[in-house]
Amino acid sequence: MSGNGDFTKKCQTFFETNFDIKKALLTTSCTDALEMAAILLDIKEGDEIIMPSFTFVSTANAFVLRGGKIIFADSQPEHPNIDETKLEALITPKTKALVVVHYAGMACHMDTIMKIANAHNLFVVEDAAQAIDSYYKNRPLGSIGHLAAFSFHETKNIIYGEGGLLAINDDRFSERAEIIWEKGTNRSAFFRGEVDKYGWVDIGSSFLPSEITAAFLWAQLETLSAIQKQRKSIWNWYYDGLKPLEEKGLIKLPTIPENATNNAHMFYLVFNTNEDRTACLNYLKEKEINAVFHYLSLHNSSFYQDKHDGRDLPFSDKYSETLLRLPFYFELSLKQVDYVIEAIKKAVG
């Protein structure tokens, strides 16, 4: 089945109604949503885009494809999110956008970020890939920046293959977003009877997903509250079980930033050293526990290291070297969580 049918509209309306998004468009991936954002912002060769180095490659790649130059910012000392206190020093006359990533579904300091953006006439894109049903000062993440991108990849709270969604919160982008989404045509306007024929009017691509995958997503959106309740139960079980190790100074548990909520997207540990993490990871593998480290700092990547301006980003590197993600999914039983907890206690003890 092709896209943009009844289930697509149901899913989009759900996000608009429940998460205060002005216009939502389903996409085949979060990467596609980010690429649409880069097109909508008219990113050109030499435009500078500030974003965290501790993020997935799609966050940067979407803007590099349009010719943008990525200016990487460091993470916060206490959380992998972007350090908003370091942003203004990175802004130049070439800066066009700030891209913030709500790591583990927990909000960046959006008031400060939006204030900086407004003062310098910059656009803000929220990479909300991990942030469905999470809030900053009671405002849904993905509804604050000019644009936002969500992910429904298999690792996320709700899933449909590689799916994603573009959130448009600035009316200036609404009409063009539909055109880009529909291969550069005004096909959507034609079906609404707004034009008597449709044709090629802009650049774009086939960003919309099929109705089959939209239906798969809709079934989960209908039970989102139950999914979230279960995930939060798992998250809290991990936290309570591992708290004694933090109290002994052996690990650091996730911190929830001020004015942010926890949508239980993931559970991670931060170790004191890379050696400590490696030892724990190896032990967990022996016990057939699939724990993994997360992002490698993009400013150190083989593709971008010679394009980076040479600044040290110590906290981004710290999380690259010491953060460990634990198994986390809806069907995970508390008995299995206990098994993981006991293995970690033995590994670090």
C-alpha positions, -999 to +999 in steps of 0.1 A: +000+000+000+013+035-008+015+063+017-004+092+030-036+073+036-059+070+067-033+055+091-007+081+081-032+109+089-042+092+122-006+090+134+001+126+123-030+139+140-020+120+172+012+139+174-004+172+166-031+167+192-012+151+220+022+167+217+013+202+206+029+200+172+016+224+146+021+200+117+034+165+117+046+144+087+055+107+090+088+098+073+105+066+064+132+073+090+143+099+115+173+105+091+147+115+064+131+139+088+164+155+096+172+157+059+139+174+053+147+199+081+180+207+064+162+213+031+136+235+047+162+256+064+178+261+030+212+250+042+239+259+017+276+255+012+294+271+041+265+275+065+274+266+100+253+243+122+261+239+158+253+205+174+266+181+200+295+158+191+280+130+212+252+120+189+244+096+160+259+103+126+225+111+111+222+143+131+252+157+113+250+139+080+216+155+071+232+189+071+265+179+056+246+166+026+234+201+020+269+216+022+267+227+058+297+229+081+292+212+115+305+230+146+306+205+174+297+215+209+306+196+241+283+177+264+273+188+299+295+175+328+266+158+344+246+147+314+253+138+277+231+166+265+246+196+248+262+222+271+241+253+264+266+275+283+291+269+255+269+278+225+272+315+222+310+314+219+306+291+188+282+315+169+296+334+140+280+353+111+278+321+092+258+302+119+224+293+106+210+267+131+214+251+165+206+213+165+200+199+200+197+162+209+175+152+238+198+123+249+180+093+265+147+113+260+157+139+286+154+175+277+181+200+269+178+234+286+154+247+260+147+281+275+183+291+273+187+275+238+157+293+224+168+326+240+202+323+223+187+314+190+163+343+191+190+367+200+211+357+170+182+350+146+190+313+144+168+283+138+165+255+163+161+218+153+153+193+180+166+159+174+139+142+194+147+107+181+146+093+216+121+118+232+086+107+225+063+115+255+090+135+273+087+171+285+105+203+294+086+225+318+054+206+308+060+213+271+063+182+249+098+177+234+096+182+197+072+212+200+096+238+211+121+243+183+112+255+148+115+219+136+120+185+152+126+149+142+114+118+159+125+082+154+105+049+154+136+027+149+134-007+165+154+006+195+129+033+204+099+034+227+075+028+198+086+014+165+079+008+129+110-004+111+132+026+104+103+051+107+104+087+117+084+119+119+091+156+111+075+181+134+069+216+120+063+243+146+069+273+125+041+281+099+067+294+075+077+258+067+044+240+066+035+243+030+069+237+016+074+207+040+044+189+023+059+196-011+094+182-002+077+152+015+058+144-017+088+143-041+088+180-047+052+181-060+021+198-048+002+165-048-012+169-012-027+203-021-042+187-052-059+160-032-074+186-009-088+204-040-066+235-035-051+233-070-067+219-102-036+198-111-003+190-095+033+191-108+069+194-099+074+227-080+104+222-057+132+197-047+121+167-026+121+130-023+099+101-014+101+107+023+066+094+033+062+058+045+037+032+033+003+027+049+013-007+062+040+007+084+018+036+095-008+011+106+018-007+126+027+026+143-009+035+149-015+003+169+013+013+193+002+049+196-032+036+207-015+019+237+013+044+243+003+050+279+006+013+287+039+010+269+053+039+288+041+026+321+059-007+315+091+010+304+092+033+334+087+003+357+118-014+341+138+019+343+130+023+380+138-013+388+173-009+372+178+024+391+168+010+425+188-022+420+220-004+410+218+026+434+241+008+460+269+007+434+266+045+428+266+051+465+300+032+466+313+054+438+317+025+414+294+038+388+272+068+380+235+064+372+215+085+348+206+120+360+174+137+351+181+173+341+162+201+359+128+208+344+129+176+324+110+143+326+121+108+320+104+088+292+123+057+300+139+055+266+171+038+278+191+029+309+228+036+309+257+036+334+287+059+334+319+043+346+349+060+362+373+048+335+372+032+300+390+002+316+362-003+341+336-002+314+355-027+292+359-051+321+321-049+329+312-052+292+333-083+288+318-099+319+283-092+307+291-108+274+302-139+292+268-140+308+251-135+274+239-100+283+238-077+253+251-044+268+267-019+244+286+013+245+270+042+226+281+070+204+317+077+195+324+115+194+318+126+159+345+153+160+370+123+163+355+103+135+376+094+105+352+114+082+351+147+102+383+149+123+402+169+097+372+193+094+369+199+131+384+231+144+406+213+169+389+222+201+389+196+229+355+183+238+363+165+270+328+155+282+318+142+248+349+120+249+342+110+285+307+096+275+322+079+245+347+062+266+327+054+298+290+051+290+273+017+288+237+010+277+219-019+294+193-041+277+160-023+276+128-031+257+091-035+265+091-073+269+120-073+293+109-090+325+119-078+360+134-112+365+157-106+336+165-071+349+175-087+382+198-110+363+215-080+347+217-062+380+234-091+397+258-096+369+268-059+370+273-061+408+297-091+403+315-074+375+322-041+393+325-056+427 
